[in-house]
Amino acid sequence: MTCPLHSEETAGILLDYTAQRLDETSMSQLERHMESCTACAALRSEQAAVWRALDAWEPAPVSTDFNRTMWAKLAAALAEPWYVRLGHAARLGTWKPVVPLAVAAMVIVAGFFMDHPADHAPLPGPTSTIAVSTSEADQVEQTLDDIQLLYQFESAAEGTTSRRQM
């Protein structure tokens, strides 16, 4: 038999053995294995000690006024003003897991702003007016006309080359 401790699939066999949930053939095979395997024998004795401790353990009895005391404490907690309950919720101990995440978020935001400085002027909004001189407007119109003329030449040139290829 291969050692059950070396395989994840068979590791539960030892626990089943100590809980006495194995059939007779598996139990006898495991006992033969434990005669030669000290690790499995040690685990068997440790688990047997745990089971004996659990069998010997007896929980403390619940007091007769447990329910009354519990309901009184709940009523007292609910009777506190909202700001006192908010103060209890805002204690640092309850926010400990959030602090590293908040610091990481602040570092990322700071890095973004350091990488993208606001050196440029803000873009004009819809209410702002832009003053354009007539010479600038004429220059833009002339440039657009030139671009349109270039597109016409390009399409005409493509038409003549496609006719020659046919």
C-alpha positions, 0 to 999 in steps of 0.5 A: 500500500502506498502511504496515504500522506503522500497523496491528496486523494487518500489523505482522508483515509487516516481521518476515516480510520481514527473516526472508525468509518472505514470498512474492515478490509481497508482498516486491516490494510491501513493497520499493516501499513502503519506497522512500517510507516512511522508518520502514519502511526504518529498521525493515528496516535495524534488523531486518537488523542484528539478524539479522546479529548473531544469525547471528554469535553463537556460544554459549560451549561448556559445560564438560566437568564441568558436570553433575558441578558442578551435581549437587554444588551441588544435593547440597550445598544439600539437605544443609543443615539445614532451618532454614538453607534456611528462612532462605534462603527468608525473606530480604527479597528473596523477600518484596518483592512480598508486603510492599505487599499485607500493608500494604494488608491491615493498613490495611483491617483497621485502618480496619474496627476504627476504624469499628466500635469495641467500645463495646458490652458483649459479648453473653451467651454460652450459659453466662451467665444473665440475671436477669429480675424477675417484673414484667419478665416480666409486662410482656413477656407483656402486650405480646405479648397486646396485639400478638396482640389487634391482629392479631385486630382487623386481620384482623377489619377486613379481613374486613368490608371485603372482604365489603362490596366483594363 
